[in-house]
């Protein structure tokens, strides 16, 4: 199981407080937006911000510890998929 530090992601409480987060790992970028009891995830490659980039994948996970773990697994899978292209 990946750890939050693999992606520099704050802990669950940060998102429960309504904060969004953007980050990157290598050439991969991602955005996490809490909305009620769901977190919306976006991921893409490149130097553009999420508003200008071509979003390559999205997912929704529950705003729970289980959903947080699912988010880390989703980000890891997207990152690994991008590594295979390089």
DRENDO-384087 format. One record per residue: residue number from 1; residue in three letters; x, y, z of N, C-alpha, C in turn. Coordinates in steps of 0.05 Angstrom, whole numbers. Example, Ala and Ser with C-alpha at 12.3 -4.5 7.8 and 13.67 -1.06 7.14 Angstrom:
<fivexs>
(1, "Ala", (264, -114, 156), (246, -90, 156), (264, -66, 156))
(2, "Ser", (257, -45, 142), (273, -21, 143), (258, 1, 157))
</fivexs>
This chain:
<fivexs>
(1, "Unk", (17, -24, 0), (0, 0, 0), (18, 25, 0))
(2, "Unk", (13, 44, -18), (29, 68, -18), (23, 85, 7))
(3, "Unk", (42, 101, 14), (39, 119, 37), (33, 147, 27))
(4, "Unk", (19, 164, 43), (14, 191, 35), (39, 206, 27))
(5, "Unk", (61, 201, 40), (86, 215, 34), (96, 209, 6))
(6, "Unk", (88, 187, -6), (96, 180, -33), (86, 202, -52))
(7, "Unk", (64, 215, -45), (53, 236, -62), (51, 263, -47))
(8, "Unk", (63, 266, -24), (62, 291, -9), (34, 300, -3))
(9, "Unk", (16, 281, 4), (-12, 288, 9), (-17, 291, 39))
(10, "Unk", (-32, 312, 46), (-39, 315, 75), (-57, 292, 84))
(11, "Unk", (-60, 290, 109), (-77, 269, 121), (-107, 274, 116))
(12, "Unk", (-123, 255, 121), (-152, 256, 116), (-165, 281, 128))
(13, "Unk", (-157, 289, 152), (-170, 312, 165), (-169, 337, 148))
(14, "Unk", (-147, 341, 133), (-144, 364, 115), (-168, 365, 95))
(15, "Unk", (-175, 342, 84), (-197, 342, 65), (-225, 343, 78))
(16, "Unk", (-227, 331, 102), (-251, 333, 117), (-257, 362, 125))
(17, "Unk", (-237, 379, 126), (-240, 407, 132), (-247, 423, 107))
(18, "Unk", (-250, 410, 84), (-259, 423, 60), (-237, 435, 42))
(19, "Unk", (-212, 428, 48), (-190, 438, 32), (-185, 421, 8))
(20, "Unk", (-179, 434, -15), (-170, 419, -39), (-140, 418, -39))
(21, "Unk", (-129, 401, -56), (-100, 397, -57), (-91, 391, -85))
(22, "Unk", (-69, 403, -94), (-57, 396, -119), (-28, 388, -113))
(23, "Unk", (-18, 369, -129), (9, 360, -125), (20, 347, -150))
(24, "Unk", (44, 338, -148), (57, 324, -171), (77, 303, -161))
(25, "Unk", (83, 285, -178), (103, 265, -173), (116, 259, -200))
(26, "Unk", (140, 268, -204), (153, 266, -230), (137, 283, -250))
(27, "Unk", (130, 272, -273), (115, 287, -293), (85, 285, -289))
(28, "Unk", (76, 270, -268), (48, 267, -262), (38, 289, -244))
(29, "Unk", (14, 300, -250), (1, 320, -233), (-26, 309, -225))
(30, "Unk", (-35, 319, -202), (-61, 310, -193), (-75, 332, -176))
(31, "Unk", (-101, 330, -174), (-117, 349, -158), (-138, 333, -143))
(32, "Unk", (-142, 340, -118), (-161, 327, -100), (-180, 348, -90))
(33, "Unk", (-206, 345, -95), (-226, 364, -87), (-248, 351, -70))
(34, "Unk", (-249, 357, -44), (-270, 346, -28), (-297, 360, -34))
(35, "Unk", (-318, 345, -34), (-345, 356, -40), (-365, 340, -24))
(36, "Unk", (-373, 350, -1), (-392, 335, 16), (-378, 310, 26))
(37, "Unk", (-389, 287, 20), (-377, 262, 30), (-361, 247, 8))
(38, "Unk", (-352, 262, -12), (-337, 250, -34), (-312, 267, -40))
(39, "Unk", (-291, 253, -49), (-267, 268, -60), (-266, 262, -89))
(40, "Unk", (-264, 284, -105), (-262, 282, -134), (-232, 283, -140))
(41, "Unk", (-222, 264, -156), (-194, 262, -163), (-191, 267, -193))
(42, "Unk", (-169, 281, -200), (-162, 286, -228), (-132, 281, -230))
(43, "Unk", (-123, 270, -253), (-95, 265, -257), (-88, 270, -287))
(44, "Unk", (-64, 280, -291), (-54, 287, -318), (-24, 288, -318))
(45, "Unk", (-12, 291, -341), (17, 295, -344), (21, 322, -358))
(46, "Unk", (42, 335, -350), (50, 360, -363), (53, 382, -343))
(47, "Unk", (59, 406, -353), (66, 429, -337), (42, 447, -332))
(48, "Unk", (19, 442, -344), (-4, 459, -341), (-20, 454, -316))
(49, "Unk", (-33, 475, -306), (-51, 472, -282), (-76, 456, -290))
(50, "Unk", (-91, 447, -271), (-114, 429, -276), (-135, 443, -294))
(51, "Unk", (-137, 470, -292), (-157, 484, -308), (-149, 484, -338))
(52, "Unk", (-123, 483, -344), (-114, 485, -372), (-105, 458, -383))
(53, "Unk", (-100, 439, -366), (-89, 413, -376), (-111, 396, -388))
(54, "Unk", (-102, 376, -403), (-120, 356, -413), (-120, 334, -391))
(55, "Unk", (-142, 332, -376), (-144, 313, -355), (-146, 285, -367))
(56, "Unk", (-128, 267, -358), (-126, 240, -369), (-144, 220, -355))
(57, "Unk", (-149, 225, -329), (-166, 206, -314), (-178, 220, -290))
(58, "Unk", (-202, 210, -283), (-216, 221, -259), (-228, 198, -244))
(59, "Unk", (-233, 203, -218), (-246, 183, -201), (-259, 198, -178))
(60, "Unk", (-279, 185, -166), (-291, 195, -141), (-288, 173, -120))
(61, "Unk", (-280, 181, -96), (-278, 162, -74), (-292, 175, -50))
(62, "Unk", (-301, 158, -31), (-314, 169, -7), (-294, 185, 10))
(63, "Unk", (-304, 205, 24), (-288, 221, 42), (-287, 207, 69))
(64, "Unk", (-273, 183, 69), (-270, 166, 92), (-241, 156, 91))
(65, "Unk", (-233, 142, 112), (-206, 131, 112), (-204, 110, 90))
(66, "Unk", (-225, 94, 86), (-225, 75, 64), (-222, 89, 37))
(67, "Unk", (-236, 110, 33), (-234, 126, 8), (-207, 138, 5))
(68, "Unk", (-195, 147, 27), (-168, 158, 27), (-148, 137, 17))
(69, "Unk", (-151, 113, 27), (-134, 91, 18), (-138, 84, -11))
(70, "Unk", (-164, 85, -20), (-170, 81, -48), (-157, 102, -66))
(71, "Unk", (-158, 127, -56), (-145, 149, -70), (-115, 144, -74))
(72, "Unk", (-102, 136, -53), (-73, 130, -56), (-68, 108, -76))
(73, "Unk", (-84, 87, -75), (-81, 65, -94), (-86, 74, -123))
(74, "Unk", (-107, 91, -126), (-113, 102, -153), (-90, 119, -163))
(75, "Unk", (-79, 137, -147), (-57, 153, -155), (-32, 137, -162))
(76, "Unk", (-27, 116, -146), (-5, 98, -151), (-8, 84, -177))
(77, "Unk", (-32, 74, -183), (-37, 60, -208), (-33, 79, -232))
(78, "Unk", (-43, 104, -230), (-40, 123, -251), (-10, 130, -255))
(79, "Unk", (4, 133, -233), (33, 139, -235), (48, 116, -248))
(80, "Unk", (42, 92, -239), (56, 68, -251), (50, 65, -280))
(81, "Unk", (25, 71, -288), (18, 69, -317), (34, 89, -333))
(82, "Unk", (38, 113, -322), (55, 133, -335), (84, 126, -337))
(83, "Unk", (94, 111, -317), (122, 102, -318), (127, 82, -340))
(84, "Unk", (106, 66, -346), (109, 46, -368), (112, 59, -395))
(85, "Unk", (101, 84, -398), (102, 98, -424), (129, 110, -429))
(86, "Unk", (144, 116, -407), (170, 129, -410), (192, 110, -420))
</fivexs>
